[in-house]
Each structure stands twice: as structure tokens, then as C-alpha cells.
Amino acid sequence: MCRNIRQLHNFEPAATSEEVRAAALQYVRKVSGSTRPSQANQEAFDEAVEAVAHATQHLLDHLKTSAPPRNREVEAAKARERARLRYGTA
């Protein structure tokens, strides 16, 4: 489940709120062991996602680095090449 959580820090342009929320959703899914909570747990699930997203955004806003920002397209190309080598895909 958590394979979809991607590093969000030090990219240009910065991570969007949608990316932060998607990472929070994946985290809550992993921790809860459920991709879709029951109706009885939906409110707690949604509150957890919002809390994790808020904490994640706060963290990203306050992290400092001396490294230059990475380019999303370059990093995506590197990931595709790693996958091609690992899985033999075209």
C-alpha cells in the first residue's frame, strides 16, 4: 500500500496540497490496514487523513536544505529507468 508515498521535500515546484493529501491517505490506509473504512469508521479515517496531511505540510514548510531543488521530470525519468532495468519493461 505505501509504495505510492513519494518523497515530497526539495522539489521544484514544491509539492501540491493534492500530493500531500495523497501521501497522507496512503499512510492512514497502511496504518489502519484498510483501503476503504466502514461507514462506522469513515469519520475517524477522514480526520486522521486531514491531521496527517496538516502535519506533513507543516513539516515540508519548515524543512531546510542546502541541496539544490530536484526536477520532477528528471526524477521520474530515473524511476522509469530503474523500473525498466528491474522488470525488463519497455
SEFIZA-3560 file (N, C-alpha, C; in Angstrom, 3 decimals):
REM SEFIZA-3560
<numar><xx>0.806</xx><yy>-1.208</yy><zz>0.000</zz><atom>N</atom></numar>
<numar><xx>0.000</xx><yy>0.000</yy><zz>0.000</zz><atom>CA</atom></numar>
<numar><xx>0.845</xx><yy>1.267</yy><zz>0.000</zz><atom>C</atom></numar>
<numar><xx>1.926</xx><yy>1.307</yy><zz>0.774</zz><atom>N</atom></numar>
<numar><xx>2.692</xx><yy>2.546</yy><zz>0.919</zz><atom>CA</atom></numar>
<numar><xx>3.681</xx><yy>2.788</yy><zz>-0.205</zz><atom>C</atom></numar>
<numar><xx>3.707</xx><yy>1.928</yy><zz>-1.195</zz><atom>N</atom></numar>
<numar><xx>4.617</xx><yy>2.171</yy><zz>-2.305</zz><atom>CA</atom></numar>
<numar><xx>4.321</xx><yy>3.491</yy><zz>-2.994</zz><atom>C</atom></numar>
<numar><xx>3.106</xx><yy>3.982</yy><zz>-2.879</zz><atom>N</atom></numar>
<numar><xx>2.721</xx><yy>5.201</yy><zz>-3.574</zz><atom>CA</atom></numar>
<numar><xx>3.123</xx><yy>6.467</yy><zz>-2.835</zz><atom>C</atom></numar>
<numar><xx>3.652</xx><yy>6.338</yy><zz>-1.640</zz><atom>N</atom></numar>
<numar><xx>4.116</xx><yy>7.530</yy><zz>-0.933</zz><atom>CA</atom></numar>
<numar><xx>5.461</xx><yy>7.914</yy><zz>-1.530</zz><atom>C</atom></numar>
<numar><xx>5.529</xx><yy>9.111</yy><zz>-2.043</zz><atom>N</atom></numar>
<numar><xx>6.741</xx><yy>9.603</yy><zz>-2.683</zz><atom>CA</atom></numar>
<numar><xx>7.367</xx><yy>10.695</yy><zz>-1.835</zz><atom>C</atom></numar>
<numar><xx>8.657</xx><yy>10.839</yy><zz>-1.992</zz><atom>N</atom></numar>
<numar><xx>9.341</xx><yy>11.932</yy><zz>-1.304</zz><atom>CA</atom></numar>
<numar><xx>8.793</xx><yy>13.237</yy><zz>-1.850</zz><atom>C</atom></numar>
<numar><xx>8.465</xx><yy>14.156</yy><zz>-0.961</zz><atom>N</atom></numar>
<numar><xx>7.852</xx><yy>15.420</yy><zz>-1.360</zz><atom>CA</atom></numar>
<numar><xx>8.753</xx><yy>16.622</yy><zz>-1.108</zz><atom>C</atom></numar>
<numar><xx>9.813</xx><yy>16.428</yy><zz>-0.371</zz><atom>N</atom></numar>
<numar><xx>10.682</xx><yy>17.545</yy><zz>0.007</zz><atom>CA</atom></numar>
<numar><xx>11.716</xx><yy>17.856</yy><zz>-1.074</zz><atom>C</atom></numar>
<numar><xx>11.988</xx><yy>19.126</yy><zz>-1.236</zz><atom>N</atom></numar>
<numar><xx>13.067</xx><yy>19.643</yy><zz>-2.075</zz><atom>CA</atom></numar>
<numar><xx>12.845</xx><yy>19.398</yy><zz>-3.567</zz><atom>C</atom></numar>
<numar><xx>11.627</xx><yy>19.641</yy><zz>-4.018</zz><atom>N</atom></numar>
<numar><xx>11.332</xx><yy>19.598</yy><zz>-5.443</zz><atom>CA</atom></numar>
<numar><xx>10.927</xx><yy>20.982</yy><zz>-5.915</zz><atom>C</atom></numar>
<numar><xx>11.185</xx><yy>21.243</yy><zz>-7.163</zz><atom>N</atom></numar>
<numar><xx>10.748</xx><yy>22.486</yy><zz>-7.787</zz><atom>CA</atom></numar>
<numar><xx>9.866</xx><yy>22.122</yy><zz>-8.957</zz><atom>C</atom></numar>
<numar><xx>8.613</xx><yy>22.472</yy><zz>-8.987</zz><atom>N</atom></numar>
<numar><xx>7.893</xx><yy>23.238</yy><zz>-7.973</zz><atom>CA</atom></numar>
<numar><xx>7.594</xx><yy>22.378</yy><zz>-6.735</zz><atom>C</atom></numar>
<numar><xx>7.274</xx><yy>23.061</yy><zz>-5.660</zz><atom>N</atom></numar>
<numar><xx>7.021</xx><yy>22.390</yy><zz>-4.382</zz><atom>CA</atom></numar>
<numar><xx>5.811</xx><yy>21.462</yy><zz>-4.487</zz><atom>C</atom></numar>
<numar><xx>5.733</xx><yy>20.541</yy><zz>-3.550</zz><atom>N</atom></numar>
<numar><xx>4.612</xx><yy>19.594</yy><zz>-3.519</zz><atom>CA</atom></numar>
<numar><xx>3.293</xx><yy>20.347</yy><zz>-3.395</zz><atom>C</atom></numar>
<numar><xx>2.301</xx><yy>19.856</yy><zz>-4.108</zz><atom>N</atom></numar>
<numar><xx>0.978</xx><yy>20.468</yy><zz>-4.056</zz><atom>CA</atom></numar>
<numar><xx>0.202</xx><yy>19.907</yy><zz>-2.879</zz><atom>C</atom></numar>
<numar><xx>-0.874</xx><yy>20.573</yy><zz>-2.524</zz><atom>N</atom></numar>
<numar><xx>-1.707</xx><yy>20.084</yy><zz>-1.426</zz><atom>CA</atom></numar>
<numar><xx>-2.319</xx><yy>18.732</yy><zz>-1.790</zz><atom>C</atom></numar>
<numar><xx>-2.574</xx><yy>18.489</yy><zz>-3.078</zz><atom>N</atom></numar>
<numar><xx>-3.103</xx><yy>17.196</yy><zz>-3.504</zz><atom>CA</atom></numar>
<numar><xx>-2.079</xx><yy>16.081</yy><zz>-3.282</zz><atom>C</atom></numar>
<numar><xx>-0.805</xx><yy>16.361</yy><zz>-3.561</zz><atom>N</atom></numar>
<numar><xx>0.237</xx><yy>15.365</yy><zz>-3.339</zz><atom>CA</atom></numar>
<numar><xx>0.403</xx><yy>15.066</yy><zz>-1.851</zz><atom>C</atom></numar>
<numar><xx>0.331</xx><yy>16.111</yy><zz>-1.041</zz><atom>N</atom></numar>
<numar><xx>0.445</xx><yy>15.943</yy><zz>0.409</zz><atom>CA</atom></numar>
<numar><xx>-0.722</xx><yy>15.105</yy><zz>0.919</zz><atom>C</atom></numar>
<numar><xx>-1.929</xx><yy>15.397</yy><zz>0.460</zz><atom>N</atom></numar>
<numar><xx>-3.107</xx><yy>14.649</yy><zz>0.913</zz><atom>CA</atom></numar>
<numar><xx>-3.046</xx><yy>13.201</yy><zz>0.433</zz><atom>C</atom></numar>
<numar><xx>-2.568</xx><yy>12.968</yy><zz>-0.784</zz><atom>N</atom></numar>
<numar><xx>-2.446</xx><yy>11.600</yy><zz>-1.290</zz><atom>CA</atom></numar>
<numar><xx>-1.466</xx><yy>10.792</yy><zz>-0.444</zz><atom>C</atom></numar>
<numar><xx>-0.364</xx><yy>11.403</yy><zz>-0.051</zz><atom>N</atom></numar>
<numar><xx>0.601</xx><yy>10.720</yy><zz>0.812</zz><atom>CA</atom></numar>
<numar><xx>-0.023</xx><yy>10.433</yy><zz>2.180</zz><atom>C</atom></numar>
<numar><xx>-0.771</xx><yy>11.398</yy><zz>2.710</zz><atom>N</atom></numar>
<numar><xx>-1.440</xx><yy>11.203</yy><zz>3.999</zz><atom>CA</atom></numar>
<numar><xx>-2.452</xx><yy>10.067</yy><zz>3.916</zz><atom>C</atom></numar>
<numar><xx>-3.200</xx><yy>10.017</yy><zz>2.833</zz><atom>N</atom></numar>
<numar><xx>-4.188</xx><yy>8.963</yy><zz>2.636</zz><atom>CA</atom></numar>
<numar><xx>-3.513</xx><yy>7.596</yy><zz>2.590</zz><atom>C</atom></numar>
<numar><xx>-2.416</xx><yy>7.478</yy><zz>1.872</zz><atom>N</atom></numar>
<numar><xx>-1.688</xx><yy>6.209</yy><zz>1.798</zz><atom>CA</atom></numar>
<numar><xx>-1.175</xx><yy>5.797</yy><zz>3.173</zz><atom>C</atom></numar>
<numar><xx>-0.674</xx><yy>6.764</yy><zz>3.931</zz><atom>N</atom></numar>
<numar><xx>-0.174</xx><yy>6.475</yy><zz>5.274</zz><atom>CA</atom></numar>
<numar><xx>-1.300</xx><yy>5.954</yy><zz>6.170</zz><atom>C</atom></numar>
<numar><xx>-2.428</xx><yy>6.636</yy><zz>6.178</zz><atom>N</atom></numar>
<numar><xx>-3.552</xx><yy>6.227</yy><zz>7.022</zz><atom>CA</atom></numar>
<numar><xx>-4.078</xx><yy>4.869</yy><zz>6.582</zz><atom>C</atom></numar>
<numar><xx>-4.112</xx><yy>4.622</yy><zz>5.300</zz><atom>N</atom></numar>
<numar><xx>-4.532</xx><yy>3.306</yy><zz>4.809</zz><atom>CA</atom></numar>
<numar><xx>-3.612</xx><yy>2.215</yy><zz>5.334</zz><atom>C</atom></numar>
<numar><xx>-2.317</xx><yy>2.468</yy><zz>5.291</zz><atom>N</atom></numar>
<numar><xx>-1.349</xx><yy>1.477</yy><zz>5.744</zz><atom>CA</atom></numar>
<numar><xx>-1.496</xx><yy>1.226</yy><zz>7.237</zz><atom>C</atom></numar>
<numar><xx>-1.564</xx><yy>2.286</yy><zz>8.012</zz><atom>N</atom></numar>
<numar><xx>-1.645</xx><yy>2.156</yy><zz>9.461</zz><atom>CA</atom></numar>
<numar><xx>-2.947</xx><yy>1.475</yy><zz>9.881</zz><atom>C</atom></numar>
<numar><xx>-4.043</xx><yy>1.827</yy><zz>9.219</zz><atom>N</atom></numar>
<numar><xx>-5.340</xx><yy>1.262</yy><zz>9.591</zz><atom>CA</atom></numar>
<numar><xx>-5.547</xx><yy>-0.144</yy><zz>9.025</zz><atom>C</atom></numar>
<numar><xx>-4.786</xx><yy>-0.495</yy><zz>8.001</zz><atom>N</atom></numar>
<numar><xx>-4.957</xx><yy>-1.791</yy><zz>7.371</zz><atom>CA</atom></numar>
<numar><xx>-6.187</xx><yy>-1.867</yy><zz>6.487</zz><atom>C</atom></numar>
<numar><xx>-6.684</xx><yy>-0.699</yy><zz>6.082</zz><atom>N</atom></numar>
<numar><xx>-7.919</xx><yy>-0.659</yy><zz>5.312</zz><atom>CA</atom></numar>
<numar><xx>-7.816</xx><yy>0.372</yy><zz>4.206</zz><atom>C</atom></numar>
<numar><xx>-8.153</xx><yy>-0.034</yy><zz>2.989</zz><atom>N</atom></numar>
<numar><xx>-8.155</xx><yy>0.935</yy><zz>1.895</zz><atom>CA</atom></numar>
<numar><xx>-9.453</xx><yy>1.729</yy><zz>1.869</zz><atom>C</atom></numar>
<numar><xx>-10.529</xx><yy>1.080</yy><zz>2.351</zz><atom>N</atom></numar>
<numar><xx>-11.823</xx><yy>1.763</yy><zz>2.440</zz><atom>CA</atom></numar>
<numar><xx>-12.435</xx><yy>1.438</yy><zz>3.795</zz><atom>C</atom></numar>
<numar><xx>-12.516</xx><yy>2.419</yy><zz>4.674</zz><atom>N</atom></numar>
<numar><xx>-13.055</xx><yy>2.144</yy><zz>6.008</zz><atom>CA</atom></numar>
<numar><xx>-14.567</xx><yy>1.903</yy><zz>5.948</zz><atom>C</atom></numar>
<numar><xx>-15.069</xx><yy>1.237</yy><zz>6.967</zz><atom>N</atom></numar>
<numar><xx>-16.506</xx><yy>1.043</yy><zz>7.079</zz><atom>CA</atom></numar>
<numar><xx>-17.170</xx><yy>2.381</yy><zz>7.368</zz><atom>C</atom></numar>
<numar><xx>-18.472</xx><yy>2.436</yy><zz>7.202</zz><atom>N</atom></numar>
<numar><xx>-19.196</xx><yy>3.675</yy><zz>7.494</zz><atom>CA</atom></numar>
<numar><xx>-18.983</xx><yy>4.099</yy><zz>8.942</zz><atom>C</atom></numar>
<numar><xx>-18.888</xx><yy>3.127</yy><zz>9.835</zz><atom>N</atom></numar>
<numar><xx>-18.692</xx><yy>3.430</yy><zz>11.255</zz><atom>CA</atom></numar>
<numar><xx>-17.338</xx><yy>4.101</yy><zz>11.505</zz><atom>C</atom></numar>
<numar><xx>-16.353</xx><yy>3.802</yy><zz>10.659</zz><atom>N</atom></numar>
<numar><xx>-15.002</xx><yy>4.344</yy><zz>10.854</zz><atom>CA</atom></numar>
<numar><xx>-14.649</xx><yy>5.482</yy><zz>9.900</zz><atom>C</atom></numar>
<numar><xx>-15.545</xx><yy>5.827</yy><zz>8.990</zz><atom>N</atom></numar>
<numar><xx>-15.237</xx><yy>6.820</yy><zz>7.963</zz><atom>CA</atom></numar>
<numar><xx>-14.826</xx><yy>8.165</yy><zz>8.553</zz><atom>C</atom></numar>
<numar><xx>-15.543</xx><yy>8.637</yy><zz>9.554</zz><atom>N</atom></numar>
<numar><xx>-15.226</xx><yy>9.947</yy><zz>10.141</zz><atom>CA</atom></numar>
<numar><xx>-13.841</xx><yy>9.951</yy><zz>10.781</zz><atom>C</atom></numar>
<numar><xx>-13.521</xx><yy>8.910</yy><zz>11.532</zz><atom>N</atom></numar>
<numar><xx>-12.196</xx><yy>8.823</yy><zz>12.163</zz><atom>CA</atom></numar>
<numar><xx>-11.104</xx><yy>8.732</yy><zz>11.099</zz><atom>C</atom></numar>
<numar><xx>-11.371</xx><yy>7.985</yy><zz>10.045</zz><atom>N</atom></numar>
<numar><xx>-10.425</xx><yy>7.832</yy><zz>8.939</zz><atom>CA</atom></numar>
<numar><xx>-10.161</xx><yy>9.184</yy><zz>8.285</zz><atom>C</atom></numar>
<numar><xx>-11.223</xx><yy>9.913</yy><zz>7.963</zz><atom>N</atom></numar>
<numar><xx>-11.090</xx><yy>11.221</yy><zz>7.317</zz><atom>CA</atom></numar>
<numar><xx>-10.367</xx><yy>12.220</yy><zz>8.210</zz><atom>C</atom></numar>
<numar><xx>-10.675</xx><yy>12.195</yy><zz>9.506</zz><atom>N</atom></numar>
<numar><xx>-9.986</xx><yy>13.087</yy><zz>10.445</zz><atom>CA</atom></numar>
<numar><xx>-8.497</xx><yy>12.774</yy><zz>10.501</zz><atom>C</atom></numar>
<numar><xx>-8.163</xx><yy>11.490</yy><zz>10.483</zz><atom>N</atom></numar>
<numar><xx>-6.757</xx><yy>11.084</yy><zz>10.509</zz><atom>CA</atom></numar>
<numar><xx>-6.032</xx><yy>11.554</yy><zz>9.256</zz><atom>C</atom></numar>
<numar><xx>-6.666</xx><yy>11.409</yy><zz>8.098</zz><atom>N</atom></numar>
<numar><xx>-6.054</xx><yy>11.857</yy><zz>6.843</zz><atom>CA</atom></numar>
<numar><xx>-5.777</xx><yy>13.358</yy><zz>6.909</zz><atom>C</atom></numar>
<numar><xx>-6.737</xx><yy>14.128</yy><zz>7.365</zz><atom>N</atom></numar>
<numar><xx>-6.551</xx><yy>15.575</yy><zz>7.448</zz><atom>CA</atom></numar>
<numar><xx>-5.453</xx><yy>15.943</yy><zz>8.440</zz><atom>C</atom></numar>
<numar><xx>-5.398</xx><yy>15.252</yy><zz>9.575</zz><atom>N</atom></numar>
<numar><xx>-4.361</xx><yy>15.538</yy><zz>10.573</zz><atom>CA</atom></numar>
<numar><xx>-2.970</xx><yy>15.215</yy><zz>10.038</zz><atom>C</atom></numar>
<numar><xx>-2.846</xx><yy>14.074</yy><zz>9.365</zz><atom>N</atom></numar>
<numar><xx>-1.545</xx><yy>13.685</yy><zz>8.801</zz><atom>CA</atom></numar>
<numar><xx>-1.155</xx><yy>14.644</yy><zz>7.677</zz><atom>C</atom></numar>
<numar><xx>-2.106</xx><yy>15.036</yy><zz>6.853</zz><atom>N</atom></numar>
<numar><xx>-1.811</xx><yy>15.989</yy><zz>5.771</zz><atom>CA</atom></numar>
<numar><xx>-1.343</xx><yy>17.322</yy><zz>6.351</zz><atom>C</atom></numar>
<numar><xx>-2.016</xx><yy>17.774</yy><zz>7.411</zz><atom>N</atom></numar>
<numar><xx>-1.623</xx><yy>19.041</yy><zz>8.050</zz><atom>CA</atom></numar>
<numar><xx>-0.205</xx><yy>18.934</yy><zz>8.619</zz><atom>C</atom></numar>
<numar><xx>0.086</xx><yy>17.844</yy><zz>9.315</zz><atom>N</atom></numar>
<numar><xx>1.419</xx><yy>17.655</yy><zz>9.890</zz><atom>CA</atom></numar>
<numar><xx>2.481</xx><yy>17.550</yy><zz>8.795</zz><atom>C</atom></numar>
<numar><xx>2.151</xx><yy>16.865</yy><zz>7.711</zz><atom>N</atom></numar>
<numar><xx>3.083</xx><yy>16.729</yy><zz>6.596</zz><atom>CA</atom></numar>
<numar><xx>3.379</xx><yy>18.076</yy><zz>5.962</zz><atom>C</atom></numar>
<numar><xx>2.340</xx><yy>18.865</yy><zz>5.722</zz><atom>N</atom></numar>
<numar><xx>2.543</xx><yy>20.188</yy><zz>5.127</zz><atom>CA</atom></numar>
<numar><xx>3.376</xx><yy>21.074</yy><zz>6.051</zz><atom>C</atom></numar>
<numar><xx>3.105</xx><yy>20.995</yy><zz>7.342</zz><atom>N</atom></numar>
<numar><xx>3.881</xx><yy>21.768</yy><zz>8.323</zz><atom>CA</atom></numar>
<numar><xx>5.354</xx><yy>21.362</yy><zz>8.260</zz><atom>C</atom></numar>
<numar><xx>5.608</xx><yy>20.067</yy><zz>8.214</zz><atom>N</atom></numar>
<numar><xx>6.976</xx><yy>19.572</yy><zz>8.116</zz><atom>CA</atom></numar>
<numar><xx>7.650</xx><yy>20.090</yy><zz>6.850</zz><atom>C</atom></numar>
<numar><xx>6.990</xx><yy>19.946</yy><zz>5.711</zz><atom>N</atom></numar>
<numar><xx>7.574</xx><yy>20.390</yy><zz>4.443</zz><atom>CA</atom></numar>
<numar><xx>7.852</xx><yy>21.887</yy><zz>4.442</zz><atom>C</atom></numar>
<numar><xx>6.957</xx><yy>22.655</yy><zz>5.059</zz><atom>N</atom></numar>
<numar><xx>7.138</xx><yy>24.107</yy><zz>5.107</zz><atom>CA</atom></numar>
<numar><xx>8.324</xx><yy>24.526</yy><zz>5.961</zz><atom>C</atom></numar>
<numar><xx>8.728</xx><yy>23.676</yy><zz>6.905</zz><atom>N</atom></numar>
<numar><xx>9.776</xx><yy>24.061</yy><zz>7.845</zz><atom>CA</atom></numar>
<numar><xx>11.103</xx><yy>23.350</yy><zz>7.637</zz><atom>C</atom></numar>
<numar><xx>11.169</xx><yy>22.386</yy><zz>6.735</zz><atom>N</atom></numar>
<numar><xx>12.443</xx><yy>21.724</yy><zz>6.459</zz><atom>CA</atom></numar>
<numar><xx>13.368</xx><yy>22.674</yy><zz>5.698</zz><atom>C</atom></numar>
<numar><xx>14.633</xx><yy>22.579</yy><zz>6.005</zz><atom>N</atom></numar>
<numar><xx>15.640</xx><yy>23.404</yy><zz>5.331</zz><atom>CA</atom></numar>
<numar><xx>16.685</xx><yy>22.469</yy><zz>4.740</zz><atom>C</atom></numar>
<numar><xx>17.232</xx><yy>22.874</yy><zz>3.607</zz><atom>N</atom></numar>
<numar><xx>18.280</xx><yy>22.086</yy><zz>2.967</zz><atom>CA</atom></numar>
<numar><xx>19.213</xx><yy>23.015</yy><zz>2.200</zz><atom>C</atom></numar>
<numar><xx>20.445</xx><yy>22.570</yy><zz>2.051</zz><atom>N</atom></numar>
<numar><xx>21.392</xx><yy>23.338</yy><zz>1.242</zz><atom>CA</atom></numar>
<numar><xx>21.498</xx><yy>22.742</yy><zz>-0.158</zz><atom>C</atom></numar>
<numar><xx>20.856</xx><yy>21.606</yy><zz>-0.375</zz><atom>N</atom></numar>
<numar><xx>20.894</xx><yy>20.961</yy><zz>-1.689</zz><atom>CA</atom></numar>
<numar><xx>19.992</xx><yy>21.707</yy><zz>-2.669</zz><atom>C</atom></numar>
<numar><xx>20.382</xx><yy>21.741</yy><zz>-3.919</zz><atom>N</atom></numar>
<numar><xx>19.520</xx><yy>22.401</yy><zz>-4.906</zz><atom>CA</atom></numar>
<numar><xx>18.241</xx><yy>21.594</yy><zz>-5.106</zz><atom>C</atom></numar>
<numar><xx>17.142</xx><yy>22.259</yy><zz>-5.428</zz><atom>N</atom></numar>
<numar><xx>15.877</xx><yy>21.540</yy><zz>-5.653</zz><atom>CA</atom></numar>
<numar><xx>16.006</xx><yy>20.569</yy><zz>-6.824</zz><atom>C</atom></numar>
<numar><xx>15.318</xx><yy>19.444</yy><zz>-6.700</zz><atom>N</atom></numar>
<numar><xx>15.342</xx><yy>18.446</yy><zz>-7.761</zz><atom>CA</atom></numar>
<numar><xx>14.215</xx><yy>18.733</yy><zz>-8.750</zz><atom>C</atom></numar>
<numar><xx>14.447</xx><yy>18.265</yy><zz>-9.960</zz><atom>N</atom></numar>
<numar><xx>13.480</xx><yy>18.436</yy><zz>-11.030</zz><atom>CA</atom></numar>
<numar><xx>12.587</xx><yy>17.200</yy><zz>-11.085</zz><atom>C</atom></numar>
<numar><xx>11.284</xx><yy>17.398</yy><zz>-11.069</zz><atom>N</atom></numar>
<numar><xx>10.337</xx><yy>16.277</yy><zz>-11.049</zz><atom>CA</atom></numar>
<numar><xx>10.468</xx><yy>15.388</yy><zz>-12.284</zz><atom>C</atom></numar>
<numar><xx>10.637</xx><yy>15.998</yy><zz>-13.443</zz><atom>N</atom></numar>
<numar><xx>10.722</xx><yy>15.215</yy><zz>-14.674</zz><atom>CA</atom></numar>
<numar><xx>11.979</xx><yy>14.350</yy><zz>-14.697</zz><atom>C</atom></numar>
<numar><xx>13.087</xx><yy>14.906</yy><zz>-14.238</zz><atom>N</atom></numar>
<numar><xx>14.349</xx><yy>14.153</yy><zz>-14.204</zz><atom>CA</atom></numar>
<numar><xx>14.221</xx><yy>12.985</yy><zz>-13.241</zz><atom>C</atom></numar>
<numar><xx>13.654</xx><yy>13.214</yy><zz>-12.068</zz><atom>N</atom></numar>
<numar><xx>13.485</xx><yy>12.140</yy><zz>-11.090</zz><atom>CA</atom></numar>
<numar><xx>12.528</xx><yy>11.071</yy><zz>-11.603</zz><atom>C</atom></numar>
<numar><xx>11.471</xx><yy>11.467</yy><zz>-12.302</zz><atom>N</atom></numar>
<numar><xx>10.527</xx><yy>10.499</yy><zz>-12.875</zz><atom>CA</atom></numar>
<numar><xx>11.218</xx><yy>9.653</yy><zz>-13.942</zz><atom>C</atom></numar>
<numar><xx>12.064</xx><yy>10.276</yy><zz>-14.746</zz><atom>N</atom></numar>
<numar><xx>12.799</xx><yy>9.535</yy><zz>-15.774</zz><atom>CA</atom></numar>
<numar><xx>13.748</xx><yy>8.524</yy><zz>-15.137</zz><atom>C</atom></numar>
<numar><xx>14.402</xx><yy>8.911</yy><zz>-14.056</zz><atom>N</atom></numar>
<numar><xx>15.290</xx><yy>7.985</yy><zz>-13.339</zz><atom>CA</atom></numar>
<numar><xx>14.495</xx><yy>6.797</yy><zz>-12.802</zz><atom>C</atom></numar>
<numar><xx>13.315</xx><yy>7.061</yy><zz>-12.247</zz><atom>N</atom></numar>
<numar><xx>12.477</xx><yy>5.990</yy><zz>-11.709</zz><atom>CA</atom></numar>
<numar><xx>12.021</xx><yy>5.047</yy><zz>-12.816</zz><atom>C</atom></numar>
<numar><xx>11.652</xx><yy>5.598</yy><zz>-13.968</zz><atom>N</atom></numar>
<numar><xx>11.253</xx><yy>4.754</yy><zz>-15.097</zz><atom>CA</atom></numar>
<numar><xx>12.413</xx><yy>3.870</yy><zz>-15.548</zz><atom>C</atom></numar>
<numar><xx>13.613</xx><yy>4.425</yy><zz>-15.575</zz><atom>N</atom></numar>
<numar><xx>14.786</xx><yy>3.647</yy><zz>-15.989</zz><atom>CA</atom></numar>
<numar><xx>15.077</xx><yy>2.538</yy><zz>-14.979</zz><atom>C</atom></numar>
<numar><xx>14.961</xx><yy>2.842</yy><zz>-13.681</zz><atom>N</atom></numar>
<numar><xx>15.152</xx><yy>1.801</yy><zz>-12.664</zz><atom>CA</atom></numar>
<numar><xx>14.126</xx><yy>0.681</yy><zz>-12.840</zz><atom>C</atom></numar>
<numar><xx>12.879</xx><yy>1.054</yy><zz>-13.101</zz><atom>N</atom></numar>
<numar><xx>11.826</xx><yy>0.055</yy><zz>-13.303</zz><atom>CA</atom></numar>
<numar><xx>12.103</xx><yy>-0.770</yy><zz>-14.558</zz><atom>C</atom></numar>
<numar><xx>12.549</xx><yy>-0.121</yy><zz>-15.611</zz><atom>N</atom></numar>
<numar><xx>12.859</xx><yy>-0.844</yy><zz>-16.852</zz><atom>CA</atom></numar>
<numar><xx>13.960</xx><yy>-1.872</yy><zz>-16.610</zz><atom>C</atom></numar>
<numar><xx>14.992</xx><yy>-1.474</yy><zz>-15.890</zz><atom>N</atom></numar>
<numar><xx>16.087</xx><yy>-2.390</yy><zz>-15.610</zz><atom>CA</atom></numar>
<numar><xx>15.655</xx><yy>-3.514</yy><zz>-14.676</zz><atom>C</atom></numar>
<numar><xx>14.828</xx><yy>-3.182</yy><zz>-13.707</zz><atom>N</atom></numar>
<numar><xx>14.396</xx><yy>-4.174</yy><zz>-12.728</zz><atom>CA</atom></numar>
<numar><xx>13.390</xx><yy>-5.164</yy><zz>-13.284</zz><atom>C</atom></numar>
<numar><xx>12.440</xx><yy>-4.654</yy><zz>-14.048</zz><atom>N</atom></numar>
<numar><xx>11.338</xx><yy>-5.506</yy><zz>-14.516</zz><atom>CA</atom></numar>
<numar><xx>11.422</xx><yy>-5.845</yy><zz>-15.996</zz><atom>C</atom></numar>
<numar><xx>12.384</xx><yy>-5.252</yy><zz>-16.701</zz><atom>N</atom></numar>
<numar><xx>12.521</xx><yy>-5.548</yy><zz>-18.127</zz><atom>CA</atom></numar>
<numar><xx>11.398</xx><yy>-4.994</yy><zz>-18.965</zz><atom>C</atom></numar>
<numar><xx>10.835</xx><yy>-3.870</yy><zz>-18.544</zz><atom>N</atom></numar>
<numar><xx>9.744</xx><yy>-3.248</yy><zz>-19.307</zz><atom>CA</atom></numar>
<numar><xx>10.297</xx><yy>-2.305</yy><zz>-20.349</zz><atom>C</atom></numar>
<numar><xx>9.505</xx><yy>-2.027</yy><zz>-21.345</zz><atom>N</atom></numar>
<numar><xx>9.931</xx><yy>-1.141</yy><zz>-22.437</zz><atom>CA</atom></numar>
<numar><xx>9.821</xx><yy>0.302</yy><zz>-22.031</zz><atom>C</atom></numar>
//
